[in-house]
């Protein structure tokens, strides 16, 4: 940049407009495709009231005692469905219209099927579990409204998959081979899906009602206090001046924003509106800038302490404390971000990019003075989770501390209007994951009714001829394909139902198996041909979506590799002796640096093809824990390093002589 350009402020002029961000969200994030009512109109007030009441209900039950499980889940689902039919039209072309008579009809049905659970649950127990005609009618209506709500809020892919599972349960007697079963009547299917806790009101919806909603609400409260500005400013202060600083800012900021934002696409759109133009301004190519933001935002869901919603469901499925998930995911998440960080650094050095002048950046001292207190709620949540407090209470007290902490500075103080806004935004942000857990209930319910999960696991193992590696590859492909059309939470639940059993059957620890599925469900956001996070980044960067997608997949290479390694060497997910885990962390960190060099074709100077191959081999040896592989990896890396150093020295001498 010229001296004149350097003096220009790098703020508002370089930030993508709200219109661009909203357009991208509506294009790539189905959950953002809803009606926007004009402020202070009757419909806007009604939507706000429903959302705030939902948040108030969730906070009250979290702090002062929950309802019976099925009643709590029924109330949670009722709020979800009412909001969906108010906000999401039956057809996208009706986005600007008011709710139709059909929408109001679905709202009435949603309230009816939710309320009926409160009435029928006690009566059903009194009848010894014997269902009557009225139960089946309300059950059929519940299935209808859940499918329609899922179609409107999530798109057609997940509801179609759920419908196929219901058809499978009904037509089992006509299916040949090992997948065939005796078949179940429509009444039996309705009863299983509606009147118990193994279908719609299953574990997944239960986790949404008890944990996930509160953490989304916690994120909304943090956002209202100005946490996003603190993250952006502190990231700029830390990394802005280094070579290619804006890309490092994107890595820091997007990873941290992932703590308060559960959607990779939304994370790209919001954080990327600031970071992508900044990256382009210092010389990063548009496709690379979009890819960096997509990969960094996607990693937010695998980054402890507050990971994606699926992590809470995993804890419930495995019946282990959430802190175990958090601890297991810590090192893989660190390695993922370390690889991305090193790659953006090498790209900057390779192409001669500079950072941002210090006088154009915020002062870290001032940032901490003005907004440093906003990290107190996060510290509190981490402390409570590590101490073994349930996620429900951790999130509840985290929200209270967020409000109290905001009063430490006038600039961050939350007004009553701000608190109500956070409650409204938290509820709206929970709609997608909540309805996804309800629709996935059909898949989980059919799997428990027919033993489909076990059958699929057996067939996957047979298809791979008992080979663990081949089974892992098939599992990865399945998770990525599912992730091309479904939310991450739904991908994990389906994967945990039909993929993880195959890995467990081959002797893999259940936590390792479930984390494997969870990781690849996330990585699908940056895996072509359908890479929604990458496509969103491409929209902001003005780059070719396919090129951004493939670049993002290359930058996320550590995320593709590390899950395979921990299956064979669980030290990477903190399983084993502390010394073994520490050694694995050190060698794997060096390994991902070698991996970054191989991916970028640059270490201390540009690499040859042979050097890239050697760096890749060194990376594999170092990332996989073990004395022999570590010695091999370090030896090969040292050879390449000395080779590159000599090349650079020769090039410098040659340049000196020519000068």
N, C-alpha and C positions, 0 to 999 in steps of 0.2 A: 504493500500500500504506500501511496505517496504521503509526505508529511502532512499535507492538507487534509487528506482523507483520515489520517490517524487522529486528527484533532476533532473530528466530528463525533458527537455523542453516539453511543451504540445502544440506544434504548428504544424508544417508541418507533422510530423509522424502520427498525430492523425486525420488528415483531409482526408476525402474520396477523392479519385482521381477525376479529371475532367472527366475521362472516365466513372467512375461509375455514376457520376451525370448525364452526358449526356445520358447514357444508360437508366437510370431510367426515365428521362424526355421523352425520345422517346417512352418508354414503356407505361407510364401512362398519359402523357400529349399530346394529339393529336396535339395540336398547335405547339409542338416542333419537330414533325416528318416531317421535310422539308430538302431539298437539302442543303448541305454545299459546296459551290464552293471554290476551291483553291484561296487563296489571289492573287490579281492583275491579275487574268484571266479576259477575256472579260465579262464572265457571272457575275463574282463577282462585277466587276465595274458597269455593267448594273443594277444589283439589288441594289447596294449601291446608284446609281444615282437616281433611281426611289424612293427609300425610303427617301433620303434626300430632293428630290423635293417635296414629299408629306408633309414632316414635314415643309418645307419652306412655302408651300401653306397654311397649317393650321396656322402657326404663323402669316403670312401676313394677312390672313382674320380675325384672332382673334384680332390683334392689330390695323388694319387699315380699318376695315369694312367688313362685310360678304356679300356674294352673296344672291340673292333671295333663299328662303329656299330650294325649290326642286332642284335648280341648284347647291347649295352648297352640298346637299346630293348626287347628281349624280356625282359630281367631286370626293367626298370622296369615294364613292363606286367604281368608276373607278380605283383609285389608289389601293384600296383593292384587287380588282379582278386581276389586272395586276400582283401585287406581288404574289398573290396566285398561279397563273398559271406559274409564273417563279420559285417559290420555292417548290410547292407541286405537286409531280407527280400523275398521275391518279391511279397508283398502288404503294403500299409501296415498292414492290420489285424493283421498278425502281428508288429508292431514290438517287442512285449515278449517274444516267444518266443525260445528258443534256436535256433541254426542247425539246419535240418531235414536229412534225408538227401539231399535234392536240393541244398541249399546245399553240403554236403560233397562231393557229386558234382561240382558246378561248380568247387569249389576244386581237386579232383584234376585235372580237365580243364585248368584254368588253368595249373597247374604243368606238366602234360604238354605243352601246346602251346608254353609258353615254353621248357621244357627241350629240346624237339625242335629248335628253331631252332639251339641250340648244337651239336647233333649233326648236323643235316641241312645246315647252311650249308656246312661244309667238304666234305661228301659231294657236295652239289649242284655245287660248284665243280669237284670232281674229275670229275663226270659231264658237264662242259661246259654246265651249266645245264639239263640234261634232267631234268624232274620225273618221279617214279614214283608209283604208286598210293598208297603210304604218305604221300607229301607232300600229295596232294590230300585224304586223309582228315583229317590233322592240320590242314590249312588250313581245311577245312569246319568242324571243331570250333572252331578259333580264331575264325572269323567268328561262330559261334553264341555263344560265351562273351563276346565283345566286345559284341555286340548286347544280350545279357541284362544284362551289367554296366552298360552305358550306360543301359538302361531303368530299372534299379533306382536308380542314383545320380543320373541327370539327368532322369528322366521320359521320356515316350514320344515327344516331338516330334522330337528329334535322331535317335534310332534309326530312326524312321519315314522321315525325310528320307534317311538313309543307305541304307535298304532300297529306297526309290524309285529312287535312283541306280543301285543294283545291278540292279534290274529293267530300268531304261533301258539299261544296258550289254548285257543279255541279249536284250532285245526290239527292239533298234534297227532291225532290218530291217523291222519291222512299223509303224514310225513314219513318217508321211508328211512331206514338206517338208524344210526345211533341217536339222531336228533328227534326221532319220533317218540311220542308218549301217548297216554290214553286219552288225552283231551279233557277240557274242562267246560262245563256249561257256562252260559252267559251269566246266570245267577251266581255261580261260584266265583267267577272272575270279578264281578261287581262287588261281591261280599269281601273278597280278598283285597281289592283295591281301595275300598271306601270305609269299611266298617272296622278295620284293624290298623295296626301300625307297621304293616309290611308293604303297603302300596303307596298311595298318594301321601298319607300321613306317616311315612316311614322315617328312618334315621336321618336321611338327607334333609328333609324339610324340618325335622326336629333341630338339627344343627343350625339351619338358617334362622329358625325362630329363637334359639337360645344364644348362639355365639355370633354368627356371621352378621346379622343385622346390627348388633351393637358395635362391632368393629367398623362397619361401614359408617355408622353414625359417629363413631369416634373420629374417623377420618374427616367427616363433614365439619365437626366442631373444630378440629385442627385447622382445616382450610379457612374457616370463618375467622380464626384468630390471626391469620396472616402467615401461617406456617409455610405456604408455598413461596412467599417472598423471601422468607428467611433461608429456605433451601437454595433458591436461585442465587441470592446475594452471597451466602456463605460459600457456595460452590464456585462462584465467580472469583471471590477473594482468594480462595485456596489454589485454584488451578488456572485462572485466567491468563496469567503472564507467561506460563510455560509454553513451549512450542506446540502450536495447534491447540492452545488453551480452551477455546470454546467446545471442542469435542470432548475434552476431559470434563468440562463443566456439565455437558450433556450426560456423561456417564455417572457422575456424582449425583446430579440433580434428579435424573430420571430414576436411578436406583432408590434414592431417598423418597421421592414422590410415590414410588410403588408401595411404600409403607402406608400411605394414606389414600391410595387410589387402586382399587382392585381390578381395573380394566387396562390391559396393555394398549388397546386402541385409544381409549380416552387419555391415557398417560402420554402417548405420542402426540395427540392433538393439542393437549394443553401445554405440556413442557416443550414439545417440539416447536410450537409457535414462536418460542423465544430462542431456543438453542440452534435450530436448523438455519435460520437466517444468519445467526452469529457465526456458525461454522463456515458458511459460504462466504461471509465477509472477509475471513482471513485466508481464503484460498482453497478450502476443501471443495472437491467436486460435488455437485448436487446429489448424485446418487450415493456417494459415500456419506454425506451428511445425513441424508434420510435414513440410511442403513444403521448408522451409529445410534440415532435416536430410537429406532425401532428395537434394536437389540437391547439397549439399555432399559427401555421401558418394559420390555417383555420380562427381563430379569427381576423386575420389582415383585413379581408374584412368587419368586423362589427365595426372596431375601428375608431372613428373620429380622426382627422379632415378629412382625405382623405380616404373614405371607398371604397368598391368595386364599380365597374362601375354601378351596378344596383341602387345604392343609388341616382345617378344623374338622372337616368331614372325615379325613384320614384318621385323625386321632380317635374319633368315635367308632369308625369301622374296626380299627385295630384294638380298641379298648385300652389305649395307653394315654398318659398325660400329654397335653399339647406341647409342654416343654421338651419332651423327648423328640418330637418332630422338629422343633425349633433347633435343638442342639445338633441333630443329625443333618439338617439342611445347611448349617452354618458354613462349613468348609467348602462344599460344592458351590455355594453361592459366591463365596469369596473368590474361588478359583475362576468362576465364570466372569466376574467383573474384572479380576486382575488381567485375564486374557484380553478382554475388550479394551481395557485401559492401555495395555502395552501395545496393542495393535494400532490404536489411534495415535499413540506417541510415535511409533515407528513410521506410520504414514506421514506424520508431520515432518519428521526428520528427513525421510526419504525425498519428500517433495519440497523441502526448504521452507516450511510454513512457520510463521512467527506467532507469538501470543498477542494479547491485547495490552497496550501501554498501561502501566500501573495507575497513572492519573485518571484513567477512564473507568477504573474498577472501584467497587465499594471497599472500604476499609474493614478488615475482619474484626478489628477492635470495636468499631462503631456498630457493625452488624450484631455482634454478641451483646453489646451494651443495650441496643435497641430491642432485639428480639430473641436473644439467647435463652431467655426464660421459657420460651415456647417448647424447648426440648424436655421440660420437666414431666409432662404427661407421658412421653415415650419412655423416659427413664423409669417412671412409676410402673408402667405396663410391663416392661422387661423385668423389673424387680419382682412384681407380683407373680408373673408367669413362672419365673425361675424358682420362686418360693413354693410353687405348687398350687397357688390359688386358681380356681377354675377360670377359664377364659371369660365366662359371663361376668363374674365379679371384677376381673381385671379390667375389662372394657368399661364396665359401669363406673368404677372409681377413676379410670383414666379420663372419662368424659367430665366427671366432677372436677378433677384436678385441672383439666384443660380450661374450664370456665374460670376457676379460681386463679390459675396462672396468668390468664389474660389480663387480670386486674392489676398485675404488677407494673404495667406500663400503660399510660394513657392511650398510646397509639394502637395498642392491641386489645384494649378493653372491649369485651362483648356486651352490647346492649341487649335489652329484651328482644328487640327486633332481630338482632344478630343470632340470638339463641333460637328463636323461632325459625329463622331462615335455615340454620344448621339442621334443625329437626326436620324441616321440609325436604331439604336436599338429601339428607341421610336416608329418608324413607324412599324418595324417588330413586336414589342410587342402589337401593336394595331390591327393587322390583325384579330386575333381570335374573339375579342369582336365586331369588326366592321361587320364582315361577319355574326356573330350570330344575330346581330340586324337586318340585312337585311333579313335573313331567317325567323326570328320571325315575320317580317312584314307580311308574308303570314298568319300566325296564327291570328295576331291582325286584319288584313284586313278582313279575313273571319268572324271573330267574329263581327266586325262592320257591315259587309254586311248582315249577317244572324241573328244577335242578339243572337248568340250562347252563349256568355258570360252570358247573363241574364238567358237564358234557363238552362245552366249548374248550375248556382247559385241556381235557383229555385229548380232544381232536387236534388241538394246536401242537401238543407234545408229540402226537403220532405223526403229524405232518412234518415236524422237524426231525423225525426219527430219533427222538430222545436227546438231540443235540441242544445243549444249553445256549450256545452262541446263536444258532439258527432260531431258537425260540425267542431269544432276546430281540433279534432283528425283526421277526414277525410281530412281536409286541410293539416295538418302536413304530413300525409302519402302520399298524392298526391305530395307535394313539394319534399319530400325525394325521392320518386320513380322517379320523373322527373330529380332530381339531379344526379341520378345514371348514366345517359347517356348524359347529356347536360351541357354546361357551366353555371355557376351561374347566369350570366346576363340573359341568355335565360330562365332559370328556373323561375326567378323572373317575367319576362315579361309574360310568359305563365300563371304563378300563379296569377298575377295581372289581367289577362284577364278572367280566368275561375274559380278561387278560391276566390279571394278577394270580388267579388260581393256577394257571399253567406254570408260572414261575415258582410258586410255592410248592407245587407237586414235584418239581425238579430239585427241591431241597433248599431253595432260596429263602432267606429270612423274610417274613412278611413285610417288615418295615422297608427293607431294601427293595422288594418287589413293588410295593405301592409307591414309593418315592420314584422308582423308575418310570412307572406309568404317569405319575404326576408331572415329572420333568418334561416328558415328550408331549404331553398335552399342552404345556406352556410353549415349548419350542415351535409348535405348529403355527404360532403367530408370525414366525419369520421363516417358514419353510415353504418355498414355491411348490406347486404353482399358485396355491391360494395362501397368501401370507398377509393377513389383514393389517397387522401392525406396520409391516413394511410398506404396504400400499398407502396407508395413511401418511407415513413419512414422505413417500414419493409425492403425494399431493401437495404437501407444504413446500417441499424442496423444488418442485417443478421438474421432476426427473422421471425417467422411464420406470414404471412400477416393477417390471420384470427384472431390470438391472438392479434396482434397489433390493428386491427380494433375494436375488442370488448373492449380492454383496453382504446382505444381512446374514444369510445362512453361513457364509464364510467367516464373518466376525463372531458368530455364535458357535463356532466349531467346538469350543471347549464344552458347551452344553450338550453337544451330540456325543462326545467322547466319554466324559466323566461318569455318566450313569452306568456305562458298560464296565468301567474300571471298578466302581464300588461293589458291583455284583460279585466280582472275583476277589476283591480286597476291601472288606467292609470298614477298614480303618478310615477311609475317606468320609464315612458318615458317622465317625466318632464311635465305632464299635471296636472294642479291644482295649489293650493296656494303654495308659496315658502316654508312655514313651513311644509306643508304636504309632499312636495317633499324631503326636508332635512331629515325629520323623517323617510320617506320610505328608503332613501339611507342608513341611519345609521342601521336601523333594518335589512334591506336586507343584508347588509355587514356582520353582525353577523350571519344572517341566512345561507349565503353561507359557512361560516366557519363551522357551524354545519353540513351542507350538505357534505362538504369535509370530516369531521370526520366520517359521516355515510358511505360514499363511500369507504374510506380507511380502516375502521375498527380500527381507532386509533384516540384518542384525546390527552390525556396526558399519556395514556397507552393503551394497546390493549383493544378493546371493546368486550363485549359479544353480542350475537344476540339481546337480549332485549335492550341493550344500543344503538345499531345501529338503531333499530326501533324507539326508543325515540329520538335520534338525528335527524332522518329523519322527524319525526313529528314536532320537534322544528324548523327545517329548514323551513318547509312549513308554520308554523305559523308566523315566523319572516319575511320571504320573502314577504308574502302577507301583504300589508299595512292594518292597522286597529288596534284600541286599544285592542280589545278582543283577536285577534290572536297574537298580540305582547306580551301581558301579558302571554298568554298560552305558547308561544315559549320561552320567557325568563325563565319562571318557570321550564319548562321541561329541558332546557339546563342547568340551575343551578343545578337541581337534578342530572343530568348525570355527571356534572363537579365535584360536591362534592363526588359522588359515586366513580368516577375514582380516585380522589385525595386520598380517603381513601384506595382504592385498592393498589395504588402505595405506600402509606405509609406502609401498612401491608406487601407488598412484600419487601420493603426496610428493615423493621425490621426482617423479616424472613431470609433474606439474611445475615443480620448482625449477627444473632444468629448462623446461620449455619457456618459463617466464624469463 
